Amino acid sequence: MTEEPAGLEEEPGRESGADDRMVVEQPEGHRSGFVTLVGRPNVGKSTLLNSMLGTKVTIVSDKPQTTRTEVRGVFTRPDVQAVFCDTPGIHKPRTLLGQRLNDTARAALADMDVVLFLVEADGPIGRGDRFIAESLPADRTILVVNKTDSVGRDQVIGQLAEASELHFDEYFPVSAKTGRGVDSLLEHVLERLPEGPRYYPEDVVSDVPEAFWVAELVREQLLVVVREELPHSIATRVTEWDWPRIRCEILVERDSQKGIVIGKKGSVLKEVGTRARAQLPDGVFLELAVKVDKDWQRRPKALDRLGY
């Protein structure tokens, strides 16, 4: 492990045409469509997506702004394919990064066949939820009351009754954490998709580039290991990819944050590296480096470089 990278290379990541829809094939009678998940930060969109797909395609955390880009997960059966789009939580932005996250979430609503709008069962449906609801197509939106495992049946019923005032098409109570109600929601979504082509090969479960995924795993484990001490102003990117050797850079905004990320005698970096490697193929050598990039989340060029 090193504290300062010797040099900086352009990050391997998303190509400019990554959002283009490429038709793979169209079996007779096949149905397909695009489904986006929206809601406030921390309502469980990423957890729900992973649960529906039965595999991990996006990182999860109880910290706001965990999801920073649109991540696509693909569910495929012989007769149907659903392309799910996980989005950043819509919130009141305080930085240019926050504004771009909101823009990414809203852009993902364009030309969607189904919208899953998540609210929490264990909290009131507030102004933030209603603000998001106003921009959603009522005839294509399913309201999902998530985190039902944390409350009783009566509270779930009460939350569904309050949610009905938003006048959406369908309402589903689920627990993305335990999986309760997720299968029923998934089947309902698949039934609503129109006849159409298969956009991805049947063995594809995500369109996330490998380098981006590794960087996200490192950021996820930082959120787990450091928790409350970790600043929001942290980013990760892969700067070298010479398989099986990978070098991932961790960006912070101030020198004071650097020590938090490194930890005493490198303890934090060591634990983060161990946790991230556990989710990668055997034999991967993952090197972590920490760099101070002052006020990166407020600088347009820095955000462009990071793909935000």
Residue, then its C-alpha position, 0 to 999 in steps of 0.5 A: m500500500t502507498e499513501e501517495p500515487a507516483g503519477l496519474e493516469e486516465e481512469p478506465g471506465r464508462e465509454s461515451g456510448a455506454d447508454d446506447r441501447m443495442v438490440v441483441e436479438q428478438p425471440e418471437g413473442h419476447r417482452s422487454g423494457f427499461v425500469t428505473l428505481v427512484g427515491r430519496p437517498n437511503v430508501g433502499k434502491s440499490t438493495l432492492l435491485n440486488s435482491m430482484l436480480g439475485t446478485k450484487v450489481t451495485i454497492v449498498s450502504d446506509k450513507p447518503q449518496t452511495t449511488r452516484t451514477e446510473v447503474r444498470g442491472v439486467f434480468t433475463r428469462p427466455d420470454v422476457q428481459a428487464v433492464f433495471c436502472d438504479t439511480p442516485g437519491i434525489h435530494k437538496p444539493r449543496t455542491l455541484l456533485g449533488q446537483r449532478l447526482n440529481d440530474t443523473a436520477r432525473a435523466a434516467l426517467a426518460d423513456m422508461d417503461v416502468v418506474l419504481f418509486l421507493v418510500e420508507a415504511d419506517g418514516p413519514i412520507g415527507r416533502g422530499d418524497r412528494f417533490i419527487a412524486e410530482s415529476l413521475p408519470a402516474d400511469r407508469t409508476i409503481l409505489v414501493v413501500n420498502k423496509t417493512d421488516s422494521v415496522g408492524r403490519d398496522q404501520v405498513i397498512g397506514q403507510l400504504a393508505e397515505a401513499s395512495e394519496l399520491h395517485f400512482d398506478e400500483y402499490f407494493p409493500v416489500s422488504a428489500k433486506t429480507g426479500r419479503g414481497v420482492d418476488s411478487l413485485l418483480e413478477h408484476v414488473l415483468e408482466r407490465l413490459p411490452e413486447g420487444p427485443r432482447y437488449y443484452p445477451e442472456d449471460v449479462v447481469s450488469d453493464v458496469p465496466e470492471a474497473f468502475w466496479v472495482a473502484e465502487l467495491v473499494r468505496e463501499q468497503l470504506l463506508v463499512v470500515v470507517r462509517e461515521e468518520l468517513p467524509h462524504s467528499i470521497a471518491t475512488r477510481v482505478t488508475e492502473w489495470d494490468w490484470p491481475r494487478i489493479r491500482c485504485e486511487i482514493l480521493v479526499e478533499r483535505d489533508s485532514q481527511k487523508g489520515i482518516v482514510i489511511g488509518k493508524k499505520g495503514s490499518v484502514l487501507k489494509e482492512v478495506g483492501t482485504r474486504a474488497r479483494a474478498q469480492l474479486p477473483d482469486g489472485v487479484f493484487l489490489e493496491l490502494a493509494v490516497k490522494v488529496d484533490k482539493d474541493w473535487q466535488r465542486r470542480p466541474k473538470a474533476l467531476d467530469r474526470l470521475g464520470y459524475 
